[in-house]
Amino acid sequence: MLDADLIGCYIPEINQGCQKKKQDKNGNEAKPRHIRKIQRIPAHAKGFSKIVVTLESAKVKPMRIGIVCYPTYGGSGVIATELGKALADKGHLVHFITYQQPVRLDHFHANIYYHEVIVPTYPLFDYPPYESALSSTLVDVALNSHLDLLHVHYAIPHASTAFVAKEILKRQGKYLPVITTLHGTDITLVGRDKTYAPVVSFSINQSDAITAVSRNLRDETYRSFDIRKDIQVIYNFVDLKRFRRRPLAEFRQAIAPNGEKILVHVSNFRPIKRVQDVVHIFQKVHESIPSKLLLVGDGPERPMVERLCRELSLCDDIRFVGKQEQLEDILSISDLFLLPSEYESFGLAALEAMACEVPVISSNAGGLPEVNINAETGFLSPVGDIAHMAAHAIQLLSDEDMLQRFRRQALKRAANFDLEKIVPQYEELYVQMIQQQPAISLPA
Ligand code: GMT
């Protein structure tokens, strides 16, 4: 195992202190060597990932990347964390700057650093100033870890805190390009609220690059705000090596002992997810097909959903399994994924299901039609049309040939969003941002 602090010595372009400048035979400074590719050796148990350095050349030079995100179970935090891990695997140095360790950041990785944002309290503060603490931490990390760029996920309040940090750094002679990724409710729900809108609009416009996770979200952003910059669509991604269907017969037997079909829903149980619709759809399916429903996740709607299960006398066939790390195992035993959301900018949960060969019954809201293809990888219905969704679920579950075909098609579709295809799009954007770095003149 390499010492985390020494890793830069193995990547000459990163740690100048460990590198002797090389000269060619004419005495000119030699171009930097191609970086040595870092490979990750799978750890045999949860814990440490080993890092080895090989001499294979890679196309992109290593960068020092700061990532800001919500560290909780939300989709934006998941994408930000998985992106950081994938970038670290490719040899970049990744610095997470968050108020708590991101949930999917569960392994040691020599190229990953974690900086906790501490928000000191004071009797005067009814509302501790998190944004100021974050901006100050960003300045500190950018200077001391020599960040090349900052990538913030979810506009509120990350885009404005990044802007403040960038302005402070500029006055200290450091240029820090800021990339803002819009994820969904930061635009469509919270961002539009007039309490936040002017700041959201201003700070998005101040970002050096803006990305949105679907065409729908990009268009919604242009509709809602006066954005005078290009918004690049970079879709959500899935790690197909991790999210793949595995034969877990014993697990399946434990959940569905009599060969019942298994339906699944994964979310943070917020009203926008319409989890009560999930239960109503299941009720109709259950009336004609022996079936079980797994509800994965937790959130504010859960008490109402539990009450509904009791009212409909479905408690024996619906299991609340809470927040789960091994999502791929649950998806591996599932036959159908339900996502009747009021809005989804993309629907990462649906993509992860499709990668595990689980067809999706979803609403047609937001960016869902960009992921779930109607009558191919599942079915789309208008928001709230429980009868339509249930009818399609019954149709699929009662036709084994059709179900198998949809499963193959779901996997094929998910492959378009493989991590290996999407992560390089972020890398290319980073390179562009670093290359367009303007000269900074210090204030007199
Ligand atoms: O709102 C949520 O459900 C969580 C939210 C987030 O930002 O944490 O998820 C959003 O971002 C995901 C990753 O980009 C998308 O896949 C989800 O569709 C999106 N959720 C909504 O738009 C409601």
Residues whose N, C-alpha, C, O or C-beta is under 5 A from the ligand:
A	BS01	GMT	G74 G75 S76 G77 I79 H183 G184 T185 V213 N236 Y343 E344 S345 F346 G347 L348
